[in-house]
Amino acid sequence: MSLMILGLALFLGAHSARIFAPGWRTAMVTRIGAGPWKLLNSLVSIVGFVLIIYGFAGARQHAMVLYTPPAALRHLNALFTLLAFLLVSGAYVPRNHLKAYVGHPMVAGVKSWAFGHLLATGMLHDVILFGSFVLWAVIDFAISRRRDRAEGVVYPAGTAAGDLITVLVGVVTWAVFAFWLHQRWIGANPFV
């Protein structure tokens, strides 16, 4: 479990510089340049992600039950995860209403994914992993939206074409992951 916690600290820490230390981040970008900063941030994130994966796999072998969620919450998780995939696709598909309305659909998608998994799982390692992501996403979303308002950020208006592509990409990638990849990669069938 300690590997997973170290991985969370690295991964979420790398994604939190703009939240908790924007002045330091700006100074580092100015000092070393945008490219090297992105490379360094990416390397720290990748190391953190790998540690999360290995730590989570190890923690699953010594699981400690905190609570047993009812089966209905596992199915509700599928809806939260579908919403997460729609939000994440909305972060990348241009000119969709999700991006225009939410502003930071990637972070909202992470929040939806992690919250749904908190409902559906009850092991200590699950609560630490998904709880960390929920907490990070809530804080990041609130600060990012506040920063947008302060800076007068306006996102481009959504279009029907952008919405259609967002929904198609989100639903298809969710279905592929839920019905095929989740079992293969994570070792758990989300619908059982």
Phi, psi and omega per residue, in radians:
M1 nan -0.515 -3.121
S2 -1.130 -0.567 3.082
L3 -1.130 -0.728 3.134
M4 -1.115 -0.747 -3.140
I5 -1.136 -0.727 3.066
L6 -1.084 -0.749 3.104
G7 -1.069 -0.729 3.096
L8 -1.093 -0.732 3.136
A9 -1.075 -0.754 -3.140
L10 -1.212 -0.868 -3.060
F11 -1.135 -0.918 -3.118
L12 -1.247 -0.544 3.068
G13 -1.099 -0.758 3.113
A14 -1.103 -0.545 3.140
H15 -1.585 0.126 -3.072
S16 -2.039 -0.026 -3.105
A17 -1.021 -0.721 -3.130
R18 -1.235 -0.422 -3.135
I19 -1.381 -0.924 -2.960
F20 -1.760 -0.337 -3.116
A21 -2.478 1.037 -3.075
P22 -1.105 -0.617 3.120
G23 -1.152 -0.762 3.106
W24 -1.105 -0.747 3.130
R25 -1.054 -0.815 3.130
T26 -1.072 -0.737 3.110
A27 -1.094 -0.707 3.125
M28 -1.168 -0.726 3.111
V29 -1.101 -0.724 3.105
T30 -1.128 -0.721 -3.076
R31 -1.232 -0.810 -3.050
I32 -1.849 -0.227 -3.134
G33 1.741 2.686 -3.084
A34 -1.126 -0.745 -3.124
G35 -1.083 -0.944 3.103
P36 -1.058 -0.622 3.100
W37 -1.088 -0.811 3.131
K38 -1.090 -0.697 3.113
L39 -1.107 -0.850 3.132
L40 -1.069 -0.800 3.124
N41 -1.076 -0.720 3.115
S42 -1.130 -0.745 3.129
L43 -1.104 -0.772 3.107
V44 -1.093 -0.725 3.124
S45 -1.108 -0.753 -3.141
I46 -1.129 -0.787 3.096
V47 -1.049 -0.775 3.105
G48 -1.069 -0.753 -3.135
F49 -1.102 -0.777 3.114
V50 -1.084 -0.742 3.106
L51 -1.118 -0.663 3.078
I52 -1.054 -0.808 -3.113
I53 -1.078 -0.895 -3.114
Y54 -1.174 -0.697 3.124
G55 -1.150 -0.705 3.117
F56 -1.141 -0.749 3.115
A57 -1.072 -0.731 3.105
G58 -1.165 -0.705 -3.129
A59 -1.167 -0.549 3.117
R60 -1.124 -0.475 -3.131
Q61 -1.333 -0.294 3.124
H62 -2.247 0.902 -3.000
A63 -1.199 2.475 3.053
M64 -2.075 2.077 -3.102
V65 -1.342 2.201 3.037
L66 -1.737 -0.687 3.103
Y67 -2.755 2.766 3.117
T68 -1.998 1.863 -3.101
P69 -1.274 2.580 3.054
P70 -1.151 2.682 -3.090
A71 -1.007 -0.572 -3.122
A72 -1.035 -0.579 -3.137
L73 -1.223 -0.486 3.073
R74 -1.150 -0.667 3.114
H75 -1.287 -0.614 3.056
L76 -1.087 -0.598 3.088
N77 -1.025 -0.622 3.108
A78 -1.051 -0.655 3.113
L79 -1.229 -0.734 3.082
F80 -1.075 -0.659 -3.137
T81 -1.250 -0.665 3.041
L82 -1.051 -0.794 3.077
L83 -1.024 -0.707 3.123
A84 -1.065 -0.778 3.125
F85 -1.130 -0.660 3.084
L86 -1.123 -0.767 3.133
L87 -1.122 -0.764 3.136
V88 -1.117 -0.719 3.093
S89 -1.130 -0.590 3.088
G90 -1.127 -0.399 3.104
A91 -1.259 -0.429 -3.030
Y92 -1.928 -0.464 3.135
V93 -1.392 2.189 -3.108
P94 -1.196 2.615 2.972
R95 0.924 1.027 3.026
N96 -2.093 2.753 -3.068
H97 -1.223 -0.478 3.085
L98 -1.072 -0.839 3.128
K99 -1.120 -0.741 -3.124
A100 -1.121 -0.671 -3.066
Y101 -1.502 -0.804 -3.045
V102 -1.433 -0.629 3.136
G103 1.483 -0.779 -3.124
H104 -2.319 1.178 -3.052
P105 -1.150 -0.458 3.100
M106 -1.093 -0.834 -3.125
V107 -1.161 -0.707 3.088
A108 -1.106 -0.626 3.087
G109 -1.144 -0.731 3.078
V110 -1.061 -0.743 3.130
K111 -1.073 -0.792 -3.138
S112 -1.121 -0.794 3.126
W113 -1.050 -0.858 -3.077
A114 -1.200 -0.713 3.136
F115 -1.116 -0.774 3.105
G116 -1.029 -0.720 3.133
H117 -1.229 -0.551 3.039
L118 -1.106 -0.667 3.106
L119 -1.156 -0.622 -2.976
A120 -1.615 -0.230 -3.080
T121 -2.198 2.689 -3.079
G122 -2.385 0.305 3.125
M123 -1.517 2.677 -3.131
L124 -0.978 -0.795 -3.109
H125 -1.132 -0.571 3.087
D126 -1.166 -0.771 -3.119
V127 -1.118 -0.712 3.115
I128 -1.139 -0.835 -3.104
L129 -1.124 -1.025 -3.030
F130 -1.276 -0.589 3.068
G131 -1.094 -0.688 3.097
S132 -1.084 -0.760 3.137
F133 -1.189 -0.674 3.093
V134 -1.082 -0.860 -3.128
L135 -1.028 -0.840 3.124
W136 -1.035 -0.802 -3.081
A137 -1.156 -0.688 3.117
V138 -1.077 -0.829 -3.130
I139 -1.142 -0.815 -3.114
D140 -1.082 -0.764 -3.112
F141 -1.097 -0.811 -3.122
A142 -1.087 -0.786 -3.119
I143 -1.202 -0.688 3.141
S144 -1.144 -0.718 3.119
R145 -1.178 -0.668 3.092
R146 -1.109 -0.738 3.126
R147 -1.118 -0.724 3.098
D148 -1.018 -0.796 -3.139
R149 -1.110 -0.759 -3.125
A150 -1.112 -0.612 -3.109
E151 -1.610 -0.047 3.132
G152 1.218 0.543 -3.123
V153 -1.209 2.281 3.059
V154 -2.178 2.190 3.140
Y155 -1.525 2.580 -3.129
P156 -1.012 2.529 3.126
A157 -1.089 2.552 3.110
G158 -1.372 2.772 3.082
T159 -2.215 2.825 3.100
A160 -1.087 -0.687 3.132
A161 -1.129 -0.755 3.101
G162 -1.088 -0.692 3.114
D163 -1.142 -0.764 -3.126
L164 -1.081 -0.805 3.122
I165 -1.114 -0.723 3.115
T166 -1.030 -0.828 -3.129
V167 -1.145 -0.780 -3.141
L168 -1.071 -0.845 -3.141
V169 -1.094 -0.786 -3.112
G170 -1.106 -0.829 -3.096
V171 -1.187 -0.763 -3.118
V172 -1.138 -0.802 -3.135
T173 -1.170 -0.638 3.068
W174 -1.078 -0.814 -3.112
A175 -1.091 -0.772 3.122
V176 -1.066 -0.783 -3.127
F177 -1.205 -0.813 -3.063
A178 -1.169 -0.751 -3.027
F179 -1.604 -0.229 -3.077
W180 -2.314 -0.972 -2.977
L181 -1.346 -0.576 -3.091
H182 -1.026 -0.813 3.117
Q183 -1.099 -0.765 -3.099
R184 -1.201 -0.768 -3.039
W185 -1.531 -0.690 -3.036
I186 -1.710 -0.441 3.135
G187 1.496 0.271 3.141
A188 -2.376 2.321 3.059
N189 -1.449 2.069 -3.075
P190 -1.209 -0.196 -3.072
F191 -1.889 0.161 3.141
V192 -1.845 nan nan
